[in-house]
Amino acid sequence: MKGSIRLIRALEWYQVVGQELIGEIALPELAISHLEQLFGVQEDDPLYFNMYRVNENHVSLMKEHLQHEFNFQRFSYFISCTAISNK
């Protein structure tokens, strides 16, 4: 659809020491209800445009959408959101 915006969410991980971006994986389209399950209702960000930290409690719900081995001792994980314009 011309002029529309598509949201792409990704799992990003950074070194705990140095905070360098190590990798990212594009996620399949996630329903807002799934994001609410992961991070709770966000009154100030209802469409989850901000970055959200993923912790050990989120892993079981994340595994439904991606195959990734989490290592929380080495990396910090976040869900990011990027808006892409369909011209």
Buried (B, 14 or more C-beta within 10 A) or exposed (E): EEEEEEEEBBBBBBEEEEEEEEEEEEBEEBEEEBBEEBBEEBEEEEEBEEEBEBEEEBBEEBEEBEEBEBEEEEBBBBBBBEEEEEE
